[in-house]
């Protein structure tokens, strides 16, 4: 990356289990593109708990995150899991909780100027995130960094910072599929010290899904049309090469999508922090649609989800009537 090259940041916005991690991993195979994972968890989880990077190393031992954190926080890798770093991380994590509160989130997403007139907590989160991104650009030499934090408010802060050329991909998945996916246990590698990724109740999943969709719709009003791409997970899974090409076109990236076939990609190690356990997957990976929920999710649950999310189902082109299912109605 030259001194005059534009530095681009792509925010992936959408509910959990909507494909952001695998999309980030695929895009990371493009030269000059770096997938950072879910940066919002850096302060409260990844650094204080030293949760494993996608490369399999703790952040302080990772050849990317160790020097990145040293540049951003002025704390060398040997002390990044100690009290010196903990105090700095705690300040940002507490400020981040404030930014995630309903009133602050609403203000950031409903006013086009709110991001330019920040309170001290939002300013602290913005400065810390920009500092980490600045360091990542230096350490990786990338021209584009992907932040898969998913929440619209983090994307709003990045957009308002003016520090980078900022783009947004809004990924949406059928809420019935998302509810079912959050019920399934996702095993984690033994090295993580945890058996599996946590599951969620239907109520909590729906609350997060609706909150994210509503926030994304508000955010969209303040992002230029040529910096925004809407993508359904189902369309991505059906034609992954074409979907990735659309993201690269959004970014003005001339590289070809890194596929070995129409639906198969060769993934190397990445440095995604947090996110779906598939960030640890390497080798030939085939992207296929997942319709298991249509067989396993009861009609009663489907109907309840549809009633809760009806306006968004219509907006995003999803069928409203319950799907046929082999699961016994409860």
Backbone bond lengths (Angstrom), bond angles and torsions (degrees), N, CA, C in turn:
res aa  C-N    CA-C-N  psi(-1)  N-CA   C-N-CA  omega(-1)  CA-C   N-CA-C  phi
1 X - - - 1.466 - - 1.520 109.58 -
2 X 1.332 117.21 126.99 1.452 121.10 179.61 1.512 110.35 -85.32
3 X 1.325 116.03 167.27 1.463 120.18 -177.48 1.522 111.74 -63.85
4 X 1.345 116.79 -25.35 1.464 119.69 -176.98 1.526 112.73 -97.93
5 X 1.325 117.91 -2.41 1.459 120.37 -178.94 1.522 110.24 -70.55
6 X 1.341 117.96 136.92 1.471 119.31 177.29 1.522 110.52 -67.56
7 X 1.291 115.78 137.73 1.459 121.01 176.71 1.528 107.20 -96.09
8 X 1.312 115.73 123.20 1.457 121.13 -175.37 1.531 110.05 -110.29
9 X 1.322 115.00 141.16 1.460 121.52 172.97 1.518 108.06 -125.09
10 X 1.321 115.48 126.24 1.462 121.90 178.04 1.521 108.58 -106.40
11 X 1.331 116.45 118.74 1.466 121.59 175.13 1.528 108.73 -93.48
12 X 1.338 116.12 124.31 1.458 120.94 172.42 1.524 107.46 -94.01
13 X 1.328 116.09 118.42 1.460 122.42 -176.09 1.520 108.56 -115.26
14 X 1.331 116.51 135.02 1.452 120.36 178.51 1.516 110.93 160.46
15 X 1.319 116.76 166.71 1.455 120.93 178.98 1.521 110.42 -70.10
16 X 1.328 116.72 154.47 1.458 120.93 176.02 1.520 111.69 -57.96
17 X 1.306 117.04 149.75 1.464 125.50 -177.84 1.519 112.24 69.50
18 X 1.328 115.60 32.93 1.463 120.28 178.60 1.523 113.07 -112.17
19 X 1.330 117.13 9.71 1.458 120.43 174.17 1.506 116.56 97.53
20 X 1.331 118.05 7.78 1.464 119.50 -175.94 1.526 112.49 -67.41
21 X 1.346 117.57 -35.66 1.464 119.53 -177.48 1.519 111.42 -67.83
22 X 1.333 117.42 -45.77 1.461 118.90 -179.45 1.525 110.44 -68.43
23 X 1.332 117.84 -35.02 1.463 119.66 176.98 1.527 110.04 -64.20
24 X 1.322 117.21 -42.98 1.461 120.47 178.18 1.523 111.20 -62.03
25 X 1.332 116.88 -41.19 1.472 120.56 179.47 1.523 111.24 -63.10
26 X 1.335 116.48 -40.95 1.470 120.14 179.61 1.528 110.35 -66.31
27 X 1.325 116.74 -46.99 1.467 120.33 -179.23 1.526 111.23 -63.01
28 X 1.334 117.00 -30.00 1.469 120.79 179.89 1.521 112.68 -65.52
29 X 1.335 116.63 -16.32 1.466 120.19 177.55 1.527 111.95 -79.18
30 X 1.333 116.83 -9.98 1.469 120.99 177.82 1.528 108.57 -80.99
31 X 1.328 119.02 127.98 1.468 120.54 179.23 1.524 111.98 -54.45
32 X 1.331 116.31 131.65 1.454 121.19 178.62 1.512 114.78 88.70
33 X 1.341 116.87 -2.03 1.463 121.20 178.72 1.519 108.70 -111.78
34 X 1.332 116.75 130.48 1.468 121.33 -177.96 1.524 110.06 -124.05
35 X 1.325 116.51 124.81 1.454 121.91 176.21 1.517 110.31 -90.77
36 X 1.333 116.33 116.74 1.465 120.75 -177.52 1.517 112.61 -90.96
37 X 1.321 118.27 -11.33 1.451 120.22 -175.34 1.516 110.51 83.52
38 X 1.324 116.29 -153.78 1.465 121.45 -176.67 1.526 109.26 -92.33
39 X 1.318 115.83 91.99 1.470 120.94 -175.47 1.524 112.54 -60.69
40 X 1.315 117.90 -25.06 1.462 119.32 -176.96 1.527 112.30 -64.28
41 X 1.334 117.20 -23.01 1.460 120.26 179.71 1.521 113.01 -89.44
42 X 1.326 117.49 -1.40 1.463 121.24 -177.33 1.514 111.79 -57.07
43 X 1.339 116.47 -42.02 1.464 121.35 -171.04 1.524 113.58 -81.46
44 X 1.322 116.96 -36.90 1.466 120.17 -174.17 1.522 113.86 -96.34
45 X 1.344 117.67 -22.08 1.469 119.73 -175.17 1.525 113.76 -126.99
46 X 1.326 115.13 -60.85 1.466 118.63 -167.26 1.522 113.87 -61.74
47 X 1.329 117.04 -46.76 1.469 118.90 -179.14 1.525 112.87 -80.28
48 X 1.343 120.57 -49.52 1.459 118.62 -178.96 1.527 113.51 -64.71
49 X 1.324 116.98 -33.81 1.465 120.61 -179.77 1.524 112.19 -97.18
50 X 1.337 116.85 -5.22 1.467 122.49 -178.53 1.524 111.83 51.45
51 X 1.331 115.03 48.03 1.459 119.79 176.82 1.517 109.96 -69.45
52 X 1.317 116.44 144.26 1.461 120.83 -169.73 1.517 113.10 -64.07
53 X 1.313 113.84 139.11 1.460 123.13 170.37 1.529 108.49 -71.70
54 X 1.331 117.12 163.57 1.454 120.85 177.15 1.519 113.16 -58.69
55 X 1.330 117.56 -22.03 1.467 121.03 178.77 1.514 111.94 -78.82
56 X 1.345 117.59 -7.47 1.461 121.55 178.86 1.510 114.94 96.94
57 X 1.326 118.00 -1.75 1.466 121.74 -179.19 1.524 110.08 -105.15
58 X 1.334 116.03 154.21 1.457 120.19 170.95 1.518 108.37 -65.47
59 X 1.330 119.25 149.26 1.473 120.95 -177.24 1.526 113.79 -51.56
60 X 1.325 118.09 -41.19 1.470 120.05 -178.10 1.529 112.10 -68.66
61 X 1.341 117.18 -20.48 1.471 121.47 178.95 1.520 112.49 -100.68
62 X 1.322 116.82 -7.38 1.462 121.38 -177.51 1.530 109.71 -74.08
63 X 1.337 118.08 137.76 1.467 120.52 -179.53 1.532 113.63 -66.68
64 X 1.318 117.72 -14.04 1.471 121.31 176.26 1.520 111.09 -101.45
65 X 1.314 117.29 -54.02 1.458 120.27 -172.95 1.531 113.10 -72.31
66 X 1.330 118.50 -33.35 1.461 120.09 177.79 1.526 111.98 -57.46
67 X 1.337 117.93 -57.38 1.466 119.64 178.64 1.526 113.52 -68.32
68 X 1.337 117.84 -28.75 1.465 120.05 177.94 1.521 110.75 -64.67
69 X 1.326 116.82 -47.54 1.461 120.84 179.47 1.522 110.60 -65.46
70 X 1.336 116.75 -35.52 1.468 119.49 177.89 1.530 110.56 -62.28
71 X 1.325 117.30 -43.08 1.470 120.61 179.05 1.528 111.17 -67.60
72 X 1.336 116.28 -40.99 1.458 120.25 -173.95 1.528 112.53 -76.11
73 X 1.334 117.56 -38.59 1.462 121.70 -174.27 1.523 113.93 -111.67
74 X 1.325 116.63 -4.17 1.477 121.28 -177.21 1.519 111.60 59.32
75 X 1.329 116.46 36.63 1.466 122.40 176.79 1.523 107.74 -123.87
76 X 1.343 119.17 117.25 1.461 120.83 -178.74 1.521 111.76 -65.62
77 X 1.342 117.83 156.07 1.469 121.25 -176.57 1.524 114.32 -51.63
78 X 1.325 117.81 -37.16 1.467 120.58 -177.25 1.525 112.32 -63.12
79 X 1.350 117.35 -20.78 1.463 119.88 -177.14 1.534 112.30 -114.88
80 X 1.334 116.83 9.35 1.461 119.34 -175.46 1.523 113.89 -73.91
81 X 1.314 118.44 -14.56 1.466 120.51 176.11 1.523 111.14 -105.68
82 X 1.333 117.52 11.91 1.453 122.32 -177.48 1.517 113.03 -101.94
83 X 1.333 116.55 -174.97 1.482 121.43 -175.81 1.519 114.12 -64.68
84 X 1.334 117.31 -29.90 1.463 119.72 -179.69 1.524 111.19 -60.57
85 X 1.334 115.92 -48.50 1.468 120.33 178.83 1.522 110.72 -72.37
86 X 1.330 117.41 -35.09 1.466 120.88 -176.28 1.517 111.81 -58.59
87 X 1.328 117.25 -40.76 1.460 120.64 -179.19 1.528 111.03 -64.37
88 X 1.331 116.91 -42.37 1.460 120.65 179.04 1.527 111.08 -65.73
89 X 1.327 116.02 -42.68 1.459 120.60 -178.45 1.522 110.90 -66.06
90 X 1.316 116.45 -38.53 1.458 120.43 -178.93 1.527 111.27 -62.69
91 X 1.319 116.21 -39.43 1.470 120.02 179.14 1.525 110.96 -60.34
92 X 1.317 115.62 -45.48 1.466 119.25 -178.80 1.523 110.66 -69.78
93 X 1.343 117.11 -42.09 1.465 120.33 -179.61 1.523 111.14 -60.96
94 X 1.326 117.70 -40.31 1.468 120.82 178.37 1.522 111.37 -67.84
95 X 1.315 116.77 -38.94 1.468 120.02 176.39 1.523 110.41 -65.45
96 X 1.317 116.00 -36.44 1.464 120.72 179.78 1.527 111.26 -65.08
97 X 1.325 117.07 -36.77 1.461 120.48 176.31 1.528 110.48 -61.10
98 X 1.316 115.81 -39.90 1.462 120.18 177.87 1.528 110.71 -62.74
99 X 1.319 116.41 -45.59 1.469 120.48 -179.48 1.527 110.96 -62.58
100 X 1.339 116.75 -31.27 1.459 120.38 -179.92 1.507 114.01 -79.99
101 X 1.348 117.79 -6.48 1.457 120.71 177.57 1.516 111.63 -65.91
102 X 1.336 115.76 155.55 1.462 120.33 -171.44 1.526 112.37 -59.41
103 X 1.338 118.01 -47.60 1.459 120.08 -174.88 1.525 112.21 -66.10
104 X 1.338 116.86 -41.79 1.462 120.02 179.72 1.525 110.93 -69.87
105 X 1.333 115.55 -39.87 1.463 119.95 179.02 1.527 110.05 -62.76
106 X 1.324 116.24 -43.59 1.460 120.74 179.16 1.525 110.56 -61.16
107 X 1.313 116.68 -42.70 1.465 120.27 -178.95 1.528 110.85 -64.16
108 X 1.321 117.03 -42.76 1.464 120.46 -179.49 1.522 112.06 -63.67
109 X 1.333 116.88 -34.68 1.452 120.68 -171.66 1.525 114.13 -96.20
110 X 1.322 117.67 -14.80 1.459 118.96 -178.44 1.519 113.52 -101.92
111 X 1.338 117.52 -19.99 1.456 120.26 -179.47 1.511 110.34 -112.50
112 X 1.320 119.06 123.32 1.457 120.99 -179.76 1.524 112.77 -64.25
113 X 1.337 117.62 -19.24 1.460 120.53 -178.88 1.528 113.23 -101.34
114 X 1.344 117.47 -4.65 1.462 119.64 -174.97 1.520 112.05 -61.73
115 X 1.320 116.37 -36.55 1.452 119.41 -178.62 1.514 113.74 -69.27
116 X 1.341 117.16 -12.02 1.453 120.81 -179.99 1.534 111.73 -101.15
117 X 1.317 116.12 -1.20 1.464 121.27 179.18 1.525 107.59 -133.41
118 X 1.330 115.72 68.07 1.452 121.97 -169.93 1.519 112.28 -84.84
119 X 1.344 115.23 150.00 1.449 119.19 171.26 1.528 107.95 -79.71
120 X 1.348 118.37 171.47 1.473 120.36 -174.01 1.529 113.86 -57.88
121 X 1.345 117.56 -38.11 1.467 119.53 -178.19 1.527 111.22 -67.46
122 X 1.330 116.69 -45.29 1.463 119.85 179.06 1.525 110.88 -65.02
123 X 1.332 116.40 -36.66 1.464 120.53 176.84 1.523 110.74 -62.81
124 X 1.332 116.51 -40.76 1.463 120.29 179.92 1.533 110.90 -63.31
125 X 1.332 116.67 -43.62 1.464 120.09 179.30 1.520 110.50 -64.27
126 X 1.323 116.93 -43.74 1.467 120.80 -179.41 1.518 111.07 -61.98
127 X 1.315 117.20 -48.09 1.467 120.17 -178.72 1.524 111.51 -62.71
128 X 1.339 116.63 -41.66 1.459 119.78 -179.72 1.527 111.06 -64.67
129 X 1.336 116.67 -43.03 1.458 120.37 -179.22 1.526 111.22 -67.15
130 X 1.317 117.00 -43.63 1.468 120.46 178.20 1.516 110.31 -63.08
131 X 1.332 117.48 -38.68 1.461 120.88 178.52 1.526 111.19 -61.37
132 X 1.329 116.59 -42.81 1.469 120.21 178.51 1.523 110.64 -66.11
133 X 1.328 116.85 -42.70 1.465 119.51 179.00 1.529 111.29 -64.29
134 X 1.337 117.30 -41.51 1.463 120.18 175.63 1.525 110.71 -56.02
135 X 1.332 115.65 -45.04 1.464 120.28 -179.60 1.521 111.24 -66.11
136 X 1.324 117.59 -38.95 1.464 120.52 178.65 1.526 111.39 -62.88
137 X 1.328 116.99 -42.18 1.465 119.60 177.11 1.532 110.43 -58.50
138 X 1.328 116.80 -41.54 1.466 120.80 -178.91 1.519 111.59 -68.94
139 X 1.325 117.03 -45.31 1.467 121.07 -175.26 1.516 112.04 -71.41
140 X 1.333 117.26 -41.70 1.465 120.38 -175.06 1.520 113.36 -88.47
141 X 1.335 118.03 -23.93 1.457 120.48 -173.77 1.519 112.93 72.54
142 X 1.326 116.91 11.55 1.463 121.15 -179.23 1.526 111.03 -72.57
143 X 1.323 116.15 156.94 1.465 120.39 172.86 1.526 110.97 -104.13
144 X 1.353 116.33 -13.54 1.460 121.06 178.87 1.521 109.31 -137.18
145 X 1.327 116.41 131.71 1.463 121.84 177.39 1.518 108.50 -120.43
146 X 1.331 115.58 136.85 1.458 122.02 179.97 1.522 109.32 -103.07
147 X 1.315 115.93 124.75 1.461 122.21 173.63 1.519 107.71 -108.69
148 X 1.324 116.26 111.73 1.466 121.33 -177.33 1.522 111.66 -97.02
149 X 1.323 116.78 35.34 1.469 120.47 -176.85 1.517 113.55 -64.09
150 X 1.308 117.87 -23.13 1.468 124.95 173.17 1.522 114.90 78.83
151 X 1.326 119.10 -35.59 1.467 119.43 -173.20 1.528 111.01 -79.64
152 X 1.338 117.52 135.38 1.468 120.85 -178.52 1.518 114.01 -59.54
153 X 1.349 118.20 -33.38 1.465 118.79 -176.32 1.523 112.81 -66.22
154 X 1.339 117.43 -35.07 1.469 118.62 175.96 1.526 111.13 -66.84
155 X 1.334 116.29 -38.57 1.469 120.10 176.84 1.527 110.29 -64.55
156 X 1.338 116.99 -37.33 1.465 120.65 179.65 1.525 110.85 -63.94
157 X 1.322 117.13 -41.22 1.463 120.78 178.99 1.522 110.98 -64.52
158 X 1.329 116.81 -41.97 1.467 119.97 178.98 1.528 110.89 -65.48
159 X 1.321 115.92 -40.78 1.462 119.47 179.26 1.525 110.80 -62.51
160 X 1.329 116.22 -41.14 1.465 120.35 -177.16 1.520 112.80 -75.73
161 X 1.337 117.48 -20.56 1.470 119.91 -177.05 1.519 112.00 -63.96
162 X 1.335 117.27 -31.56 1.459 121.24 -178.66 1.514 113.61 69.25
163 X 1.339 116.53 10.42 1.461 119.95 -176.00 1.528 112.83 -80.63
164 X 1.331 116.94 -19.99 1.463 121.03 -174.80 1.529 109.79 -142.16
165 X 1.329 115.96 164.81 1.454 120.37 165.57 1.522 106.03 -74.54
166 X 1.315 116.55 115.16 1.461 120.88 -169.81 1.522 111.64 -108.81
167 X 1.348 115.43 135.20 1.461 122.51 -179.96 1.525 108.75 -131.00
168 X 1.328 115.94 156.62 1.465 121.07 179.75 1.524 109.69 -132.45
169 X 1.330 116.03 131.98 1.461 121.94 166.64 1.520 106.57 -112.38
170 X 1.323 115.65 118.39 1.465 121.47 178.13 1.521 107.86 -95.12
171 X 1.331 116.34 109.28 1.458 121.93 -179.51 1.525 109.23 -99.48
172 X 1.323 115.74 127.62 1.464 121.92 -179.43 1.526 108.76 -124.07
173 X 1.321 115.40 137.99 1.460 120.77 173.72 1.524 108.46 -126.14
174 X 1.316 117.10 147.12 1.462 122.48 177.81 1.536 108.85 -47.59
175 X 1.339 118.37 124.24 1.464 119.84 -176.20 1.524 113.67 -60.36
176 X 1.329 117.62 -27.11 1.464 119.76 176.94 1.518 110.42 -66.91
177 X 1.334 116.66 -38.67 1.461 120.36 176.87 1.525 110.99 -68.51
178 X 1.336 116.27 -37.24 1.460 120.37 179.65 1.527 110.72 -65.55
179 X 1.329 117.14 -44.60 1.468 120.55 177.57 1.523 110.31 -58.00
180 X 1.320 116.17 -46.75 1.471 119.30 -179.07 1.520 111.67 -64.75
181 X 1.333 116.62 -40.59 1.455 120.15 -179.45 1.531 111.60 -62.31
182 X 1.344 117.20 -39.77 1.460 120.33 -179.79 1.522 112.27 -70.79
183 X 1.321 118.11 -13.42 1.464 120.94 175.26 1.524 111.37 -81.99
184 X 1.318 115.58 -25.78 1.465 119.55 -176.77 1.516 111.26 -78.57
185 X 1.303 116.60 144.26 1.459 121.89 178.34 1.519 109.01 -81.17
186 X 1.338 116.12 129.61 1.465 121.75 178.63 1.531 107.85 -108.90
187 X 1.344 118.18 104.29 1.472 119.86 -178.67 1.521 111.78 -63.14
188 X 1.330 116.42 147.77 1.451 123.23 176.33 1.517 109.49 -112.48
189 X 1.332 118.80 152.26 1.467 120.61 176.27 1.523 111.09 -56.67
190 X 1.332 116.35 146.56 1.461 121.00 -177.54 1.521 111.66 -58.08
191 X 1.349 116.87 -30.12 1.459 120.85 -178.01 1.525 113.30 -63.90
192 X 1.342 117.19 -20.36 1.454 119.70 -178.55 1.524 112.62 -74.53
193 X 1.328 116.30 -17.31 1.464 119.18 -178.14 1.518 113.17 81.06
194 X 1.322 117.19 2.11 1.455 121.40 178.14 1.521 108.59 -126.65
195 X 1.333 116.39 141.00 1.462 120.23 -175.60 1.522 112.27 -72.43
196 X 1.338 116.10 -38.33 1.466 118.70 -174.30 1.518 110.24 -157.32
197 X 1.321 114.51 160.14 1.457 121.38 172.56 1.521 108.53 -71.00
198 X 1.326 118.10 144.25 1.459 121.55 -177.81 1.517 112.65 -64.17
199 X 1.332 115.89 151.94 1.458 122.04 175.41 1.537 108.85 -99.64
200 X 1.337 115.73 172.21 1.460 120.62 179.75 1.519 110.47 -136.17
201 X 1.313 115.31 151.44 1.456 120.96 175.24 1.522 109.95 -73.20
202 X 1.337 115.77 161.14 1.461 119.93 178.35 1.521 110.80 -61.35
203 X 1.320 117.20 -43.08 1.458 120.74 -177.79 1.525 111.10 -61.07
204 X 1.325 116.43 -47.27 1.461 119.91 -178.25 1.521 110.89 -66.80
205 X 1.330 117.19 -39.65 1.460 120.55 179.47 1.522 110.77 -62.58
206 X 1.328 116.89 -44.69 1.461 120.41 -179.73 1.522 111.41 -64.53
207 X 1.338 116.03 -40.35 1.454 119.57 178.84 1.523 110.31 -60.18
208 X 1.336 116.35 -45.33 1.470 120.46 179.58 1.528 110.89 -66.41
209 X 1.327 117.03 -40.12 1.473 120.35 -177.90 1.525 110.30 -63.33
210 X 1.331 116.99 -49.82 1.462 121.14 -178.80 1.530 110.33 -64.48
211 X 1.332 116.97 -43.27 1.466 121.14 179.18 1.517 110.90 -59.19
212 X 1.330 116.68 -42.47 1.460 120.34 -179.11 1.516 111.23 -69.01
213 X 1.340 116.92 -43.95 1.467 120.13 -179.28 1.528 110.92 -63.15
214 X 1.329 116.30 -43.49 1.467 119.58 179.62 1.525 110.79 -64.55
215 X 1.330 116.28 -41.39 1.462 119.85 178.76 1.516 112.07 -64.61
216 X 1.328 116.46 -39.38 1.466 120.18 179.20 1.524 111.01 -64.64
217 X 1.329 117.31 -38.19 1.458 120.18 178.38 1.527 111.38 -64.73
218 X 1.330 116.93 -36.89 1.464 120.33 176.24 1.527 110.64 -69.27
219 X 1.321 116.22 -43.08 1.469 120.48 179.62 1.525 110.78 -60.54
220 X 1.307 116.36 -37.68 1.467 120.98 -176.10 1.528 112.39 -58.95
221 X 1.341 116.60 -28.98 1.460 120.21 -179.21 1.523 112.64 -65.62
222 X 1.325 116.74 -21.79 1.459 120.72 -173.38 1.525 113.22 -112.07
223 X 1.337 117.05 5.35 1.468 121.10 178.26 1.520 108.18 -110.06
224 X 1.320 119.14 128.27 1.471 120.63 179.48 1.522 111.96 -54.49
225 X 1.317 115.85 144.28 1.464 120.80 -175.77 1.522 112.39 -58.21
226 X 1.341 117.00 -32.66 1.461 119.27 -178.76 1.522 112.50 -81.75
227 X 1.333 117.16 3.17 1.470 121.56 176.07 1.529 111.42 -113.88
228 X 1.313 117.44 7.77 1.468 122.30 -173.08 1.521 110.24 -126.53
229 X 1.343 116.05 136.25 1.464 120.85 175.56 1.521 108.72 -135.22
230 X 1.325 116.37 125.36 1.459 122.02 174.41 1.519 108.43 -94.24
231 X 1.333 116.41 133.59 1.457 120.03 -178.91 1.526 110.22 -143.26
232 X 1.322 116.13 127.92 1.462 119.96 173.41 1.526 109.44 -86.58
233 X 1.316 115.59 137.71 1.468 120.28 178.44 1.523 110.76 -55.84
234 X 1.333 116.58 -40.09 1.458 120.89 -177.39 1.532 111.30 -61.76
235 X 1.330 116.76 -37.42 1.470 120.36 177.64 1.520 110.63 -71.55
236 X 1.336 116.03 -38.57 1.465 120.45 176.37 1.524 110.74 -60.77
237 X 1.343 117.02 -46.51 1.467 120.36 -177.62 1.524 111.93 -68.40
238 X 1.337 117.23 -31.24 1.464 120.61 -179.06 1.527 111.79 -74.41
239 X 1.336 117.19 -38.13 1.465 121.98 -179.12 1.524 109.59 -138.54
240 X 1.334 116.95 71.42 1.469 120.08 -172.47 1.523 114.59 -63.17
241 X 1.317 117.32 -37.35 1.467 118.92 -179.95 1.530 110.73 -62.38
242 X 1.328 116.61 -46.19 1.468 120.04 179.62 1.528 111.23 -64.62
243 X 1.333 116.52 -37.91 1.464 120.09 -179.77 1.525 110.98 -64.49
244 X 1.321 116.81 -43.36 1.464 120.46 179.26 1.520 110.25 -67.08
245 X 1.321 116.84 -35.74 1.462 119.87 176.66 1.530 110.82 -60.81
246 X 1.315 117.14 -38.50 1.461 120.23 178.88 1.527 111.53 -64.98
247 X 1.332 116.72 -37.18 1.466 119.73 177.18 1.522 110.31 -66.45
248 X 1.318 117.01 -43.25 1.463 120.68 179.46 1.527 110.80 -64.45
249 X 1.326 117.21 -37.20 1.468 120.43 176.46 1.531 110.33 -64.02
250 X 1.320 116.87 -40.57 1.462 120.56 177.07 1.520 110.67 -56.47
251 X 1.320 116.02 -41.67 1.461 121.86 -177.67 1.526 113.44 -81.17
252 X 1.331 116.67 -5.24 1.465 119.48 -176.02 1.512 111.74 69.46
253 X 1.332 115.69 31.29 1.457 122.13 -177.07 1.530 109.57 -98.06
254 X 1.335 118.62 115.75 1.463 120.67 -175.41 1.525 114.31 -78.64
255 X 1.324 118.95 -10.09 1.464 120.98 -176.88 1.523 111.66 -62.18
256 X 1.322 116.03 151.01 1.455 120.90 176.33 1.527 109.83 -75.93
257 X 1.328 118.14 148.34 1.462 120.43 174.08 1.528 109.79 -57.80
258 X 1.326 118.43 138.06 1.469 120.96 -172.08 1.524 113.77 -81.59
259 X 1.340 116.89 56.32 1.463 121.03 -178.30 1.526 110.20 -103.39
260 X 1.339 114.73 147.46 1.459 120.41 173.71 1.525 110.89 -96.64
261 X 1.324 116.38 -8.37 1.462 124.65 176.24 1.516 107.61 -158.71
262 X 1.323 116.80 -178.73 1.459 118.87 -178.04 1.523 112.55 -62.56
263 X 1.335 117.31 -30.06 1.462 119.93 -177.01 1.528 113.50 -128.20
264 X 1.325 117.47 14.98 1.460 121.16 -175.20 1.514 110.78 -127.60
265 X 1.326 115.54 134.93 1.456 121.73 -179.33 1.527 109.24 -129.66
266 X 1.327 116.00 147.20 1.456 121.30 176.84 1.523 107.77 -100.00
267 X 1.331 116.73 112.73 1.459 121.89 -176.26 1.526 111.20 -103.60
268 X 1.323 115.48 131.49 1.452 120.99 171.70 1.512 109.88 -97.33
269 X 1.324 117.87 -178.54 1.470 120.25 176.97 1.524 110.58 -60.69
270 X 1.327 116.27 145.46 1.459 120.59 179.35 1.523 109.33 -127.86
271 X 1.321 116.22 -179.62 1.464 120.76 -178.88 1.533 111.29 -124.87
272 X 1.340 115.17 32.82 1.458 119.97 175.44 1.530 110.24 -66.82
273 X 1.309 117.17 130.98 1.454 122.11 172.45 1.519 108.96 -100.83
274 X 1.344 116.61 138.55 1.463 123.38 -178.75 1.527 110.13 59.28
275 X 1.322 115.38 -177.32 1.453 119.11 -178.35 1.513 112.12 96.91
276 X 1.321 115.27 -175.36 1.452 123.40 -177.08 1.536 111.03 -60.48
277 X 1.338 117.87 144.64 1.468 120.16 177.68 1.521 114.54 -58.06
278 X 1.336 118.53 -15.41 1.468 118.49 178.75 1.528 112.20 -66.27
279 X 1.354 117.50 -5.79 1.466 118.67 175.60 1.531 111.42 -67.77
280 X 1.334 117.23 -17.35 1.462 121.06 178.32 1.530 112.05 -88.10
281 X 1.334 117.17 -4.19 1.466 121.48 -176.59 1.524 110.97 -80.41
282 X 1.319 116.40 132.88 1.473 122.04 175.60 1.533 109.10 -130.46
283 X 1.334 115.05 167.35 1.455 120.10 -179.47 1.515 111.70 94.74
284 X 1.313 116.79 -163.62 1.459 122.00 179.94 1.528 109.76 -70.95
285 X 1.310 116.25 122.88 1.463 121.61 179.95 1.525 108.75 -125.14
286 X 1.316 115.16 127.45 1.466 119.76 178.75 1.524 108.75 -100.69
287 X 1.316 115.95 131.01 1.458 122.10 178.98 1.525 108.00 -94.63
288 X 1.321 116.30 118.21 1.466 120.28 -177.99 1.529 109.48 -132.55
289 X 1.333 117.91 148.91 1.471 120.74 176.17 1.527 110.94 -62.35
290 X 1.319 116.88 147.29 1.457 123.01 179.91 1.523 108.47 -117.51
291 X 1.337 116.19 105.87 1.466 121.08 -178.29 1.528 111.84 -110.83
292 X 1.322 117.27 16.42 1.463 119.36 -175.28 1.528 112.44 -58.19
293 X 1.330 116.03 -33.29 1.460 118.84 -178.37 1.520 113.08 -60.37
294 X 1.340 117.28 -29.47 1.471 119.97 -178.42 1.525 111.45 -67.75
295 X 1.341 116.72 -21.32 1.465 120.99 178.61 1.525 112.53 -97.98
296 X 1.324 116.18 -27.64 1.462 119.77 -170.34 1.536 114.55 -104.95
297 X 1.313 117.89 -22.10 1.462 120.53 -177.86 1.533 108.79 -86.63
298 X 1.327 116.85 125.29 1.466 120.32 -175.25 1.517 111.53 -63.36
299 X 1.329 116.51 157.22 1.454 121.06 179.16 1.527 110.98 -63.90
300 X 1.323 116.62 -35.51 1.450 119.16 178.52 1.518 111.14 -62.75
301 X 1.345 116.70 -44.77 1.458 119.92 178.96 1.522 111.26 -65.44
302 X 1.329 115.92 -40.41 1.466 118.85 178.12 1.526 110.82 -60.19
303 X 1.332 116.19 -45.10 1.457 120.20 -178.51 1.525 111.18 -63.19
304 X 1.331 116.85 -39.11 1.457 120.69 179.62 1.527 110.67 -65.41
305 X 1.327 116.51 -41.57 1.466 120.97 179.21 1.525 110.06 -65.62
306 X 1.326 116.58 -41.67 1.459 120.67 -179.50 1.524 111.53 -63.24
307 X 1.332 116.70 -40.79 1.457 120.19 179.32 1.526 111.33 -64.22
308 X 1.335 116.51 -35.00 1.458 121.56 -178.22 1.520 112.56 -75.30
309 X 1.319 116.38 -33.09 1.472 120.53 -171.41 1.524 113.27 -113.89
310 X 1.328 117.98 14.78 1.471 121.84 -171.59 1.528 114.30 -50.19
311 X 1.344 120.60 -48.81 1.475 118.94 -178.35 1.530 112.83 -58.84
312 X 1.324 115.88 -36.67 1.464 118.86 -179.09 1.526 111.62 -77.08
313 X 1.333 117.56 -35.13 1.465 119.94 175.53 1.527 109.83 -58.00
314 X 1.315 116.30 -44.23 1.462 120.31 179.56 1.528 110.77 -66.17
315 X 1.309 116.65 -43.84 1.463 120.51 -178.00 1.525 112.08 -63.89
316 X 1.338 115.93 -38.30 1.458 119.30 -174.76 1.529 113.34 -95.32
317 X 1.326 116.80 4.66 1.462 119.92 172.59 1.510 115.50 78.69
318 X 1.353 117.52 29.08 1.459 120.71 178.19 1.529 109.83 -96.02
319 X 1.340 118.19 145.89 1.472 120.20 177.92 1.519 110.98 -64.32
320 X 1.315 116.48 143.01 1.462 121.19 -174.80 1.524 112.11 -91.78
321 X 1.326 117.99 -38.59 1.457 120.02 -176.61 1.519 110.66 -68.97
322 X 1.343 117.49 147.15 1.472 120.36 179.34 1.518 111.50 -57.29
323 X 1.335 115.25 141.80 1.453 120.58 176.34 1.530 110.11 -78.16
324 X 1.319 116.65 157.74 1.467 120.52 172.48 1.512 108.27 -66.23
325 X 1.303 116.99 143.04 1.456 121.05 -176.70 1.513 110.22 -145.66
326 X 1.334 115.22 148.09 1.463 120.70 176.98 1.519 111.50 -88.15
327 X 1.343 116.60 -11.28 1.456 119.54 -178.75 1.526 109.23 -72.24
328 X 1.312 116.23 143.98 1.461 120.65 178.11 1.514 109.57 -67.73
329 X 1.327 116.92 133.40 1.477 120.13 176.93 1.510 108.51 -67.02
330 X 1.340 114.39 138.38 1.457 118.40 -177.76 1.527 109.20 -111.71
